[in-house]
Amino acid sequence: MGIINIFISTVLALIYPGAGQIYNGQAKKGFWFFGIAVTLWFLSETIFIRPWFEWIILLFHMWAVIDAIVVAIGIYRGKRDLSFVRNWKGFVKIAIVIVVPLCLLLAKAALARFVLFNYIEQASEPAEDSAKVQREIMEYLEDKYGQEFEAVGEVEYSPISGYFSLDVRPKENKRVTFAVYKHSYGKMNDTYLTSLWDIQFQDEIKPH
């Protein structure tokens, strides 16, 4: 059983700092390791979001593993006045040390998913009313080309690119359908001339 106890202590320490110490009968020391590990994790997620801080966490985890192994070997050889956990209270303490970090990770994942979902939802919603955008597009075209236009379809919004688009055509020349874009920063551009020239070119090359 001695070697098995050393193995169990090592595995528990690898799972989370403090669990191996508690299994070795050092509950107070185990909770100190656990508290420091949770604090370091919290700091790495909030204040010290840097690669070098991850190394500090890794070194601390290695220290916890080595400490658990050394103490477990000492107990096995009879050099430590300690005994491995055998009662349910000890195993409850170990469960707390393992389950609490797992719950924190799950809560972090749930929060990240919630924030991401809200961000995507907000980003997919246009900041302006579609009817207002359509009026602005029509005014832009009439001012630019001095003629009246009509919409072909409805205003569409692209959340990834951040612009509105609308297919329109001149009321006096319904063969020319083109797109108008209104960007998030207010600028508008259209493909009217390109579409018009394309129609004219097709008419010129068409056999009479």
C-alpha positions, 0 to 999 in steps of 0.5 A: 500500500505504501507505493500506492499511497505515494502514487495517489498523493502524486496524482492528487497533487498533479490534479490541483495544488493542496490535494496531495498535501491533504491526502498526506495528512497535512490538511492545513498545509494543503488548504494553504497551497489550495488558497495560493493556487486559486489566488494565482489563477484569479490574478492570471485571469484579471491583472497579470494576463501575461505569459510570464505569470503562467510560468509562476503558476507552473513553478508553484504547481511543480513545488506542490507536486514535489512537496507531496511526493517528498512527504509521501515518501517520508511517511512511507519510510516512517520518517514523518509523524503523519498518516495518509487520509483514511476517513471520510472527512479527509476525502471531503477536504480533498474533494473540495480542493478539486471540485472548487477549481473545476466549478471556477473553470466552468463558471469562467467558460459559462461567463465567456460564452454569455459575453460572447453571445451578447457581443455577437447579438449586439453586433448583429443588430444595426445601430440605425433604423432600416427605413431611415437608412433607406431615406438617406440612401435615396437622398444621397442618390438624388443629390448625386445624380439628379434623378429619382430612384426606387428600392429593389428589395429591402435594406440589408445589414452586414454585422461583420463588415459593418455596413448597410446595403440596398439594391436600387434602380432609376425610375426612368431606366429600370434595366439598371439595378445597382447596389448602394452601401452606407458604412458605419462611419457614415460614408456612402458609395454606389455602383450606379455608373459601373452598372449603367456602363455595363448595360450600355456596353451590352447594347453596343455589342448586341447585333442589330 
